[in-house]
């Protein structure tokens, strides 16, 4: 197995990329991919695209979204406290007492979500609209020198290194996917692929999946593979009856269900067997809830598959993944793409 560039991964994870404001992370992604891609392109959604063999007719699109969930400034009161709206599927429950970085119109600003002192009754049952950010300002006029309505914020969190080569932090969903597609492109480039390879760091997945639509419509690939995260089921509190068994450290996860192209999954399983690599499975009977859904419905239709990284504590500021799983997902995708001849059919009715 090759070794992934962990410094690049940590650089991406240290960069704020709330959905709709992914510009900074995209420039870093393109600077990295530029060293080995045959071409770099962008589009009007803000996607960043690294390409190998742009002249090839058979095109494989890999999509990993770089945006993360967060908060939107919706109101500033007369005392300088900030009220927020959801940006994506973020919960209010972990927010109390957490630090945030506001990507203000006039620069970045640190704030904290206020919490009622235990001596005064502590944190009672509350709703999202009860959250407020305290930046230390004393008036509305003061905070408006830094922040305006519509500015975005994310939790202020550093990546933590845990036992057994695991990491924890915010927004691993799905900056890990943007990292994985870049690493796959880097390694596939060394093996002189016979097909066109389009690694896309997509935008807006957490809010509207518009980046995936732009990517699919613009590239018109022969096949597309979304690289995202999925729920692990190996920690306390999970109802095993409601979920397929997915373990952190158990290997990459393939989706099975109506949206998924059987032929692409067979190619991935063939690559896994060649590498003696263990796969896990999840069920997506109707939709995947990922970029794959939008990619599938672009143009004349795009055959899709979904390869996911097991993740604990989805959409919390302590999302946790295994670097072993990440490496194995990269190896799987590299092997599958490097083996393609460009003559493969993804029509499930053709043997």
C-alpha positions as YAML, in Angstrom:
chain: A
units: angstrom
residues:
- id: 1
  name: UNK
  ca: [0.00, 0.00, 0.00]
- id: 2
  name: UNK
  ca: [1.13, 3.54, -0.69]
- id: 3
  name: UNK
  ca: [1.13, 6.03, 2.15]
- id: 4
  name: UNK
  ca: [-1.21, 8.98, 2.00]
- id: 5
  name: UNK
  ca: [-0.06, 12.54, 2.57]
- id: 6
  name: UNK
  ca: [-1.22, 13.13, 6.12]
- id: 7
  name: UNK
  ca: [0.09, 16.70, 6.18]
- id: 8
  name: UNK
  ca: [-2.27, 17.57, 3.32]
- id: 9
  name: UNK
  ca: [-5.15, 15.91, 5.15]
- id: 10
  name: UNK
  ca: [-4.49, 17.95, 8.28]
- id: 11
  name: UNK
  ca: [-4.20, 21.12, 6.19]
- id: 12
  name: UNK
  ca: [-7.65, 20.53, 4.72]
- id: 13
  name: UNK
  ca: [-9.13, 19.72, 8.13]
- id: 14
  name: UNK
  ca: [-7.71, 22.92, 9.59]
- id: 15
  name: UNK
  ca: [-9.39, 25.05, 6.90]
- id: 16
  name: UNK
  ca: [-12.91, 26.35, 7.48]
- id: 17
  name: UNK
  ca: [-15.19, 25.42, 4.57]
- id: 18
  name: UNK
  ca: [-18.84, 26.01, 5.50]
- id: 19
  name: UNK
  ca: [-21.24, 25.19, 2.69]
- id: 20
  name: UNK
  ca: [-21.32, 28.13, 0.29]
- id: 21
  name: UNK
  ca: [-17.91, 29.47, 1.34]
- id: 22
  name: UNK
  ca: [-15.47, 26.80, 0.18]
- id: 23
  name: UNK
  ca: [-13.09, 29.07, -1.73]
- id: 24
  name: UNK
  ca: [-10.10, 28.88, 0.63]
- id: 25
  name: UNK
  ca: [-10.09, 25.10, 0.88]
- id: 26
  name: UNK
  ca: [-10.58, 24.75, -2.89]
- id: 27
  name: UNK
  ca: [-7.48, 26.82, -3.63]
- id: 28
  name: UNK
  ca: [-5.45, 24.62, -1.27]
- id: 29
  name: UNK
  ca: [-6.86, 21.49, -2.92]
- id: 30
  name: UNK
  ca: [-5.97, 22.72, -6.41]
- id: 31
  name: UNK
  ca: [-2.46, 23.75, -5.35]
- id: 32
  name: UNK
  ca: [-1.88, 20.18, -4.19]
- id: 33
  name: UNK
  ca: [-3.44, 18.42, -7.18]
- id: 34
  name: UNK
  ca: [-1.71, 20.69, -9.70]
- id: 35
  name: UNK
  ca: [1.57, 18.81, -9.17]
- id: 36
  name: UNK
  ca: [0.32, 15.58, -10.74]
- id: 37
  name: UNK
  ca: [-2.87, 16.37, -12.71]
- id: 38
  name: UNK
  ca: [-2.79, 16.79, -16.49]
- id: 39
  name: UNK
  ca: [-5.26, 19.64, -16.15]
- id: 40
  name: UNK
  ca: [-7.10, 21.63, -13.49]
- id: 41
  name: UNK
  ca: [-10.52, 23.14, -14.03]
- id: 42
  name: UNK
  ca: [-13.19, 24.93, -12.02]
- id: 43
  name: UNK
  ca: [-16.83, 25.70, -12.70]
- id: 44
  name: UNK
  ca: [-19.38, 28.32, -11.76]
- id: 45
  name: UNK
  ca: [-20.56, 26.35, -8.73]
- id: 46
  name: UNK
  ca: [-17.06, 26.48, -7.24]
- id: 47
  name: UNK
  ca: [-16.05, 22.87, -7.84]
- id: 48
  name: UNK
  ca: [-12.33, 22.12, -8.19]
- id: 49
  name: UNK
  ca: [-11.48, 19.41, -10.73]
- id: 50
  name: UNK
  ca: [-8.20, 17.55, -11.25]
- id: 51
  name: UNK
  ca: [-8.01, 15.60, -14.51]
- id: 52
  name: UNK
  ca: [-5.91, 12.77, -15.95]
- id: 53
  name: UNK
  ca: [-6.21, 11.89, -19.66]
- id: 54
  name: UNK
  ca: [-8.68, 14.64, -20.58]
- id: 55
  name: UNK
  ca: [-8.93, 13.33, -24.17]
- id: 56
  name: UNK
  ca: [-10.18, 9.86, -23.16]
- id: 57
  name: UNK
  ca: [-13.77, 8.99, -24.08]
- id: 58
  name: UNK
  ca: [-14.31, 6.74, -21.05]
- id: 59
  name: UNK
  ca: [-14.49, 9.06, -18.04]
- id: 60
  name: UNK
  ca: [-14.52, 8.17, -14.35]
- id: 61
  name: UNK
  ca: [-15.68, 10.92, -12.00]
- id: 62
  name: UNK
  ca: [-14.73, 10.76, -8.31]
- id: 63
  name: UNK
  ca: [-16.62, 13.20, -6.09]
- id: 64
  name: UNK
  ca: [-15.70, 14.11, -2.54]
- id: 65
  name: UNK
  ca: [-17.42, 17.16, -1.12]
- id: 66
  name: UNK
  ca: [-15.26, 19.70, 0.72]
- id: 67
  name: UNK
  ca: [-18.00, 21.69, 2.46]
- id: 68
  name: UNK
  ca: [-18.94, 21.31, 6.10]
- id: 69
  name: UNK
  ca: [-21.97, 22.13, 8.20]
- id: 70
  name: UNK
  ca: [-22.02, 25.29, 10.29]
- id: 71
  name: UNK
  ca: [-23.99, 28.35, 11.31]
- id: 72
  name: UNK
  ca: [-25.30, 31.49, 9.60]
- id: 73
  name: UNK
  ca: [-25.57, 34.84, 11.37]
- id: 74
  name: UNK
  ca: [-29.26, 35.82, 11.33]
- id: 75
  name: UNK
  ca: [-29.56, 38.48, 14.03]
- id: 76
  name: UNK
  ca: [-27.44, 40.79, 16.19]
- id: 77
  name: UNK
  ca: [-29.04, 42.23, 19.30]
- id: 78
  name: UNK
  ca: [-28.41, 45.62, 20.90]
- id: 79
  name: UNK
  ca: [-25.89, 44.13, 23.34]
- id: 80
  name: UNK
  ca: [-23.79, 42.55, 20.59]
- id: 81
  name: UNK
  ca: [-24.95, 38.95, 21.02]
- id: 82
  name: UNK
  ca: [-25.34, 36.97, 17.77]
- id: 83
  name: UNK
  ca: [-28.21, 34.63, 16.91]
- id: 84
  name: UNK
  ca: [-27.67, 32.00, 14.24]
- id: 85
  name: UNK
  ca: [-29.47, 29.82, 11.69]
- id: 86
  name: UNK
  ca: [-28.55, 26.24, 10.70]
- id: 87
  name: UNK
  ca: [-26.20, 25.73, 7.79]
- id: 88
  name: UNK
  ca: [-26.86, 22.12, 6.87]
- id: 89
  name: UNK
  ca: [-27.87, 19.39, 9.30]
- id: 90
  name: UNK
  ca: [-26.23, 20.76, 12.41]
- id: 91
  name: UNK
  ca: [-27.66, 20.12, 15.88]
- id: 92
  name: UNK
  ca: [-27.92, 22.62, 18.71]
- id: 93
  name: UNK
  ca: [-27.28, 19.98, 21.36]
- id: 94
  name: UNK
  ca: [-23.43, 19.87, 21.27]
- id: 95
  name: UNK
  ca: [-23.12, 23.65, 20.87]
- id: 96
  name: UNK
  ca: [-23.43, 24.84, 24.46]
- id: 97
  name: UNK
  ca: [-20.04, 26.02, 25.73]
- id: 98
  name: UNK
  ca: [-18.28, 25.47, 22.39]
- id: 99
  name: UNK
  ca: [-15.98, 27.95, 20.65]
- id: 100
  name: UNK
  ca: [-16.68, 29.13, 17.11]
- id: 101
  name: UNK
  ca: [-14.85, 30.94, 14.36]
- id: 102
  name: UNK
  ca: [-17.00, 33.48, 12.55]
- id: 103
  name: UNK
  ca: [-15.90, 34.11, 8.98]
- id: 104
  name: UNK
  ca: [-16.85, 37.75, 9.22]
- id: 105
  name: UNK
  ca: [-17.21, 40.13, 6.34]
- id: 106
  name: UNK
  ca: [-14.29, 42.11, 7.78]
- id: 107
  name: UNK
  ca: [-12.16, 39.20, 9.00]
- id: 108
  name: UNK
  ca: [-12.33, 36.15, 11.22]
- id: 109
  name: UNK
  ca: [-13.61, 36.50, 14.76]
- id: 110
  name: UNK
  ca: [-13.68, 34.09, 17.73]
- id: 111
  name: UNK
  ca: [-16.81, 33.66, 19.80]
- id: 112
  name: UNK
  ca: [-18.36, 31.25, 22.27]
- id: 113
  name: UNK
  ca: [-21.83, 29.81, 22.62]
- id: 114
  name: UNK
  ca: [-23.08, 31.06, 25.98]
- id: 115
  name: UNK
  ca: [-24.14, 28.58, 28.65]
- id: 116
  name: UNK
  ca: [-26.15, 29.17, 31.81]
- id: 117
  name: UNK
  ca: [-24.04, 28.68, 34.94]
- id: 118
  name: UNK
  ca: [-24.79, 25.52, 36.93]
- id: 119
  name: UNK
  ca: [-25.27, 27.79, 39.96]
- id: 120
  name: UNK
  ca: [-28.14, 29.46, 38.08]
- id: 121
  name: UNK
  ca: [-29.83, 26.23, 37.13]
- id: 122
  name: UNK
  ca: [-27.49, 25.07, 34.37]
- id: 123
  name: UNK
  ca: [-28.43, 24.34, 30.76]
- id: 124
  name: UNK
  ca: [-32.13, 23.57, 30.56]
- id: 125
  name: UNK
  ca: [-34.01, 22.02, 27.65]
- id: 126
  name: UNK
  ca: [-33.48, 24.36, 24.73]
- id: 127
  name: UNK
  ca: [-33.96, 24.78, 20.98]
- id: 128
  name: UNK
  ca: [-31.76, 25.98, 18.16]
- id: 129
  name: UNK
  ca: [-33.20, 29.49, 18.29]
- id: 130
  name: UNK
  ca: [-32.03, 29.75, 21.91]
- id: 131
  name: UNK
  ca: [-28.37, 29.61, 20.88]
- id: 132
  name: UNK
  ca: [-26.35, 32.81, 20.93]
- id: 133
  name: UNK
  ca: [-22.70, 33.65, 20.29]
- id: 134
  name: UNK
  ca: [-20.76, 35.95, 22.59]
- id: 135
  name: UNK
  ca: [-17.72, 37.59, 20.95]
- id: 136
  name: UNK
  ca: [-17.07, 39.95, 23.84]
- id: 137
  name: UNK
  ca: [-18.73, 42.92, 22.18]
- id: 138
  name: UNK
  ca: [-20.86, 45.28, 24.26]
- id: 139
  name: UNK
  ca: [-23.01, 46.86, 21.54]
- id: 140
  name: UNK
  ca: [-24.56, 46.01, 18.20]
- id: 141
  name: UNK
  ca: [-22.52, 48.79, 16.57]
- id: 142
  name: UNK
  ca: [-19.28, 47.27, 17.82]
- id: 143
  name: UNK
  ca: [-19.90, 43.75, 16.52]
- id: 144
  name: UNK
  ca: [-21.14, 45.10, 13.17]
- id: 145
  name: UNK
  ca: [-17.61, 46.35, 12.53]
- id: 146
  name: UNK
  ca: [-16.71, 42.67, 12.09]
- id: 147
  name: UNK
  ca: [-19.87, 40.73, 11.29]
- id: 148
  name: UNK
  ca: [-22.96, 41.17, 9.15]
- id: 149
  name: UNK
  ca: [-26.12, 39.17, 8.55]
- id: 150
  name: UNK
  ca: [-25.41, 36.07, 6.45]
- id: 151
  name: UNK
  ca: [-21.82, 35.59, 7.61]
- id: 152
  name: UNK
  ca: [-20.91, 31.97, 8.36]
- id: 153
  name: UNK
  ca: [-19.37, 30.28, 11.39]
- id: 154
  name: UNK
  ca: [-17.92, 26.88, 12.26]
- id: 155
  name: UNK
  ca: [-16.84, 25.24, 15.49]
- id: 156
  name: UNK
  ca: [-13.30, 26.20, 16.50]
- id: 157
  name: UNK
  ca: [-11.76, 22.75, 16.79]
- id: 158
  name: UNK
  ca: [-8.36, 21.21, 16.15]
- id: 159
  name: UNK
  ca: [-7.90, 17.66, 14.92]
- id: 160
  name: UNK
  ca: [-7.27, 15.26, 17.79]
- id: 161
  name: UNK
  ca: [-5.13, 12.14, 17.34]
- id: 162
  name: UNK
  ca: [-6.62, 9.16, 19.18]
- id: 163
  name: UNK
  ca: [-5.42, 5.62, 19.81]
- id: 164
  name: UNK
  ca: [-5.25, 3.05, 17.00]
- id: 165
  name: UNK
  ca: [-4.50, 5.59, 14.26]
- id: 166
  name: UNK
  ca: [-7.84, 7.35, 14.60]
- id: 167
  name: UNK
  ca: [-8.54, 11.06, 14.39]
- id: 168
  name: UNK
  ca: [-11.38, 13.23, 15.66]
- id: 169
  name: UNK
  ca: [-12.59, 16.71, 14.81]
- id: 170
  name: UNK
  ca: [-15.24, 18.74, 13.05]
- id: 171
  name: UNK
  ca: [-16.11, 18.45, 9.38]
- id: 172
  name: UNK
  ca: [-14.50, 15.08, 8.69]
- id: 173
  name: UNK
  ca: [-17.78, 14.79, 6.80]
- id: 174
  name: UNK
  ca: [-16.60, 15.25, 4.22]
- id: 175
  name: UNK
  ca: [-13.26, 16.95, 3.83]
- id: 176
  name: UNK
  ca: [-11.89, 13.43, 4.19]
- id: 177
  name: UNK
  ca: [-13.67, 12.68, 0.89]
- id: 178
  name: UNK
  ca: [-12.10, 15.66, -0.85]
- id: 179
  name: UNK
  ca: [-8.75, 14.41, 0.44]
- id: 180
  name: UNK
  ca: [-9.38, 10.84, -0.72]
- id: 181
  name: UNK
  ca: [-10.23, 11.78, -4.32]
- id: 182
  name: UNK
  ca: [-7.07, 13.91, -4.51]
- id: 183
  name: UNK
  ca: [-4.93, 11.04, -3.22]
- id: 184
  name: UNK
  ca: [-6.53, 8.59, -5.63]
- id: 185
  name: UNK
  ca: [-5.69, 10.91, -8.51]
- id: 186
  name: UNK
  ca: [-2.09, 11.20, -7.27]
- id: 187
  name: UNK
  ca: [-1.61, 7.44, -7.09]
- id: 188
  name: UNK
  ca: [-3.51, 6.59, -10.29]
- id: 189
  name: UNK
  ca: [-1.30, 9.06, -12.19]
- id: 190
  name: UNK
  ca: [1.69, 6.81, -11.40]
- id: 191
  name: UNK
  ca: [0.00, 3.85, -13.09]
- id: 192
  name: UNK
  ca: [-0.73, 5.46, -16.48]
- id: 193
  name: UNK
  ca: [-4.50, 4.83, -16.57]
- id: 194
  name: UNK
  ca: [-6.20, 4.07, -19.87]
- id: 195
  name: UNK
  ca: [-9.31, 6.07, -18.97]
- id: 196
  name: UNK
  ca: [-10.02, 9.69, -18.15]
- id: 197
  name: UNK
  ca: [-10.04, 10.34, -14.40]
- id: 198
  name: UNK
  ca: [-11.82, 13.39, -12.96]
- id: 199
  name: UNK
  ca: [-11.29, 13.96, -9.25]
- id: 200
  name: UNK
  ca: [-13.76, 16.60, -8.07]
- id: 201
  name: UNK
  ca: [-13.76, 18.42, -4.77]
- id: 202
  name: UNK
  ca: [-17.46, 19.30, -4.81]
- id: 203
  name: UNK
  ca: [-19.26, 22.11, -3.01]
- id: 204
  name: UNK
  ca: [-22.65, 22.57, -1.33]
- id: 205
  name: UNK
  ca: [-23.36, 18.90, -0.57]
- id: 206
  name: UNK
  ca: [-24.45, 19.65, 2.98]
- id: 207
  name: UNK
  ca: [-27.07, 22.15, 1.84]
- id: 208
  name: UNK
  ca: [-28.26, 21.47, -1.73]
- id: 209
  name: UNK
  ca: [-25.84, 19.13, -3.59]
- id: 210
  name: UNK
  ca: [-25.56, 21.73, -6.33]
- id: 211
  name: UNK
  ca: [-21.84, 21.11, -6.79]
- id: 212
  name: UNK
  ca: [-22.48, 17.50, -7.74]
- id: 213
  name: UNK
  ca: [-25.05, 18.56, -10.31]
- id: 214
  name: UNK
  ca: [-22.66, 21.05, -11.92]
- id: 215
  name: UNK
  ca: [-19.89, 18.45, -11.95]
- id: 216
  name: UNK
  ca: [-21.99, 15.72, -13.52]
- id: 217
  name: UNK
  ca: [-23.55, 18.01, -16.10]
- id: 218
  name: UNK
  ca: [-20.24, 19.59, -17.03]
- id: 219
  name: UNK
  ca: [-18.10, 16.45, -17.22]
- id: 220
  name: UNK
  ca: [-20.74, 13.97, -18.48]
- id: 221
  name: UNK
  ca: [-18.84, 10.95, -17.13]
- id: 222
  name: UNK
  ca: [-19.22, 7.32, -18.12]
- id: 223
  name: UNK
  ca: [-19.47, 6.47, -14.43]
- id: 224
  name: UNK
  ca: [-19.27, 8.34, -11.14]
- id: 225
  name: UNK
  ca: [-18.28, 7.29, -7.64]
- id: 226
  name: UNK
  ca: [-19.20, 9.45, -4.68]
- id: 227
  name: UNK
  ca: [-16.71, 9.26, -1.82]
- id: 228
  name: UNK
  ca: [-18.43, 10.25, 1.41]
- id: 229
  name: UNK
  ca: [-18.78, 9.07, 5.01]
- id: 230
  name: UNK
  ca: [-21.34, 6.76, 6.54]
- id: 231
  name: UNK
  ca: [-22.58, 5.88, 10.00]
- id: 232
  name: UNK
  ca: [-20.54, 3.39, 11.97]
- id: 233
  name: UNK
  ca: [-22.61, 1.29, 14.33]
- id: 234
  name: UNK
  ca: [-19.96, 0.22, 16.84]
- id: 235
  name: UNK
  ca: [-20.36, 2.62, 19.76]
- id: 236
  name: UNK
  ca: [-22.72, 2.78, 22.77]
- id: 237
  name: UNK
  ca: [-26.29, 3.91, 22.19]
- id: 238
  name: UNK
  ca: [-26.70, 2.53, 18.67]
- id: 239
  name: UNK
  ca: [-29.78, 0.36, 18.09]
- id: 240
  name: UNK
  ca: [-28.29, -2.55, 16.14]
- id: 241
  name: UNK
  ca: [-31.73, -3.55, 14.87]
- id: 242
  name: UNK
  ca: [-32.02, -0.37, 12.81]
- id: 243
  name: UNK
  ca: [-28.62, -0.34, 11.11]
- id: 244
  name: UNK
  ca: [-26.32, -2.51, 9.06]
- id: 245
  name: UNK
  ca: [-23.14, -3.47, 10.91]
- id: 246
  name: UNK
  ca: [-20.37, -1.00, 10.09]
- id: 247
  name: UNK
  ca: [-17.24, -0.88, 12.24]
- id: 248
  name: UNK
  ca: [-14.57, 1.78, 12.52]
- id: 249
  name: UNK
  ca: [-11.41, 0.11, 11.23]
- id: 250
  name: UNK
  ca: [-13.43, -2.50, 9.36]
- id: 251
  name: UNK
  ca: [-12.67, -1.18, 5.87]
- id: 252
  name: UNK
  ca: [-14.44, 0.94, 3.25]
- id: 253
  name: UNK
  ca: [-18.20, 0.65, 2.84]
- id: 254
  name: UNK
  ca: [-20.02, -0.05, -0.44]
- id: 255
  name: UNK
  ca: [-23.66, 0.96, -0.83]
- id: 256
  name: UNK
  ca: [-26.27, -1.44, -2.16]
- id: 257
  name: UNK
  ca: [-29.68, -0.37, -3.41]
- id: 258
  name: UNK
  ca: [-31.70, 0.89, -6.35]
- id: 259
  name: UNK
  ca: [-29.57, 4.01, -7.08]
- id: 260
  name: UNK
  ca: [-26.33, 2.00, -7.21]
- id: 261
  name: UNK
  ca: [-24.98, 0.56, -10.46]
- id: 262
  name: UNK
  ca: [-24.31, -3.15, -9.93]
- id: 263
  name: UNK
  ca: [-21.54, -3.28, -12.54]
- id: 264
  name: UNK
  ca: [-19.51, -0.56, -10.80]
- id: 265
  name: UNK
  ca: [-19.86, -2.37, -7.49]
- id: 266
  name: UNK
  ca: [-18.64, -5.55, -9.14]
- id: 267
  name: UNK
  ca: [-15.55, -3.74, -10.38]
- id: 268
  name: UNK
  ca: [-14.90, -2.46, -6.87]
- id: 269
  name: UNK
  ca: [-15.37, -5.92, -5.36]
- id: 270
  name: UNK
  ca: [-12.98, -7.37, -7.92]
- id: 271
  name: UNK
  ca: [-10.36, -4.80, -6.92]
- id: 272
  name: UNK
  ca: [-10.93, -5.54, -3.22]
- id: 273
  name: UNK
  ca: [-10.43, -9.25, -3.83]
- id: 274
  name: UNK
  ca: [-7.22, -8.57, -5.73]
- id: 275
  name: UNK
  ca: [-5.92, -6.52, -2.80]
- id: 276
  name: UNK
  ca: [-7.24, -8.98, -0.20]
- id: 277
  name: UNK
  ca: [-9.11, -6.03, 1.28]
- id: 278
  name: UNK
  ca: [-12.18, -6.41, 3.46]
- id: 279
  name: UNK
  ca: [-15.31, -4.50, 2.46]
- id: 280
  name: UNK
  ca: [-18.34, -3.50, 4.49]
- id: 281
  name: UNK
  ca: [-21.81, -2.76, 3.16]
- id: 282
  name: UNK
  ca: [-24.67, -0.34, 3.80]
- id: 283
  name: UNK
  ca: [-28.16, -0.20, 2.33]
- id: 284
  name: UNK
  ca: [-29.48, 2.70, 0.24]
- id: 285
  name: UNK
  ca: [-32.81, 1.32, -1.05]
- id: 286
  name: UNK
  ca: [-34.18, 4.60, -2.45]
- id: 287
  name: UNK
  ca: [-31.57, 7.35, -2.16]
- id: 288
  name: UNK
  ca: [-28.03, 7.63, -0.83]
- id: 289
  name: UNK
  ca: [-28.24, 11.10, 0.74]
- id: 290
  name: UNK
  ca: [-24.94, 11.96, -0.94]
- id: 291
  name: UNK
  ca: [-23.59, 13.59, -4.12]
- id: 292
  name: UNK
  ca: [-24.33, 10.30, -5.89]
- id: 293
  name: UNK
  ca: [-28.03, 11.21, -6.01]
- id: 294
  name: UNK
  ca: [-27.48, 14.43, -7.98]
- id: 295
  name: UNK
  ca: [-24.74, 12.96, -10.16]
- id: 296
  name: UNK
  ca: [-27.04, 10.11, -11.18]
- id: 297
  name: UNK
  ca: [-29.68, 12.48, -12.52]
- id: 298
  name: UNK
  ca: [-27.50, 14.77, -14.64]
- id: 299
  name: UNK
  ca: [-27.51, 14.82, -18.45]
- id: 300
  name: UNK
  ca: [-28.75, 11.56, -19.90]
- id: 301
  name: UNK
  ca: [-28.17, 9.91, -16.52]
- id: 302
  name: UNK
  ca: [-24.92, 8.77, -14.92]
- id: 303
  name: UNK
  ca: [-24.32, 5.28, -13.48]
- id: 304
  name: UNK
  ca: [-23.14, 5.77, -9.90]
- id: 305
  name: UNK
  ca: [-21.68, 3.98, -6.93]
- id: 306
  name: UNK
  ca: [-20.95, 5.13, -3.40]
- id: 307
  name: UNK
  ca: [-17.84, 4.26, -1.40]
- id: 308
  name: UNK
  ca: [-17.94, 5.53, 2.16]
- id: 309
  name: UNK
  ca: [-15.64, 5.97, 5.12]
- id: 310
  name: UNK
  ca: [-17.03, 4.69, 8.45]
- id: 311
  name: UNK
  ca: [-17.54, 7.60, 10.84]
- id: 312
  name: UNK
  ca: [-18.65, 7.97, 14.44]
- id: 313
  name: UNK
  ca: [-20.67, 10.91, 15.82]
- id: 314
  name: UNK
  ca: [-21.96, 12.25, 12.49]
- id: 315
  name: UNK
  ca: [-22.39, 16.05, 12.38]
- id: 316
  name: UNK
  ca: [-20.96, 16.51, 15.87]
- id: 317
  name: UNK
  ca: [-17.77, 18.54, 16.48]
- id: 318
  name: UNK
  ca: [-15.99, 15.28, 17.41]
- id: 319
  name: UNK
  ca: [-16.53, 13.19, 14.27]
- id: 320
  name: UNK
  ca: [-14.12, 10.24, 14.40]
- id: 321
  name: UNK
  ca: [-12.61, 8.11, 11.64]
- id: 322
  name: UNK
  ca: [-9.87, 5.53, 11.14]
- id: 323
  name: UNK
  ca: [-6.85, 6.42, 9.02]
- id: 324
  name: UNK
  ca: [-6.59, 2.71, 8.19]
- id: 325
  name: UNK
  ca: [-10.04, 2.79, 6.59]
- id: 326
  name: UNK
  ca: [-9.06, 5.92, 4.69]
- id: 327
  name: UNK
  ca: [-5.92, 4.31, 3.31]
- id: 328
  name: UNK
  ca: [-7.80, 1.19, 2.28]
- id: 329
  name: UNK
  ca: [-10.45, 3.25, 0.46]
- id: 330
  name: UNK
  ca: [-7.72, 5.02, -1.50]
- id: 331
  name: UNK
  ca: [-6.07, 1.70, -2.37]
- id: 332
  name: UNK
  ca: [-9.41, 0.22, -3.47]
- id: 333
  name: UNK
  ca: [-10.24, 3.08, -5.82]
- id: 334
  name: UNK
  ca: [-6.73, 3.25, -7.26]
- id: 335
  name: UNK
  ca: [-6.72, -0.47, -8.05]
- id: 336
  name: UNK
  ca: [-10.19, -0.39, -9.61]
- id: 337
  name: UNK
  ca: [-9.44, 2.61, -11.87]
- id: 338
  name: UNK
  ca: [-5.96, 1.42, -12.85]
- id: 339
  name: UNK
  ca: [-7.45, -1.87, -14.06]
- id: 340
  name: UNK
  ca: [-10.01, -0.25, -16.37]
- id: 341
  name: UNK
  ca: [-9.42, -0.68, -20.10]
- id: 342
  name: UNK
  ca: [-12.06, 1.78, -21.27]
- id: 343
  name: UNK
  ca: [-14.00, -1.02, -22.91]
- id: 344
  name: UNK
  ca: [-16.08, -1.93, -19.85]
- id: 345
  name: UNK
  ca: [-19.86, -1.70, -19.98]
- id: 346
  name: UNK
  ca: [-21.78, -0.46, -16.95]
- id: 347
  name: UNK
  ca: [-25.12, -1.53, -18.45]
- id: 348
  name: UNK
  ca: [-26.47, -4.07, -15.93]
- id: 349
  name: UNK
  ca: [-28.25, -6.00, -18.74]
- id: 350
  name: UNK
  ca: [-25.05, -6.66, -20.66]
- id: 351
  name: UNK
  ca: [-22.93, -9.56, -19.41]
...
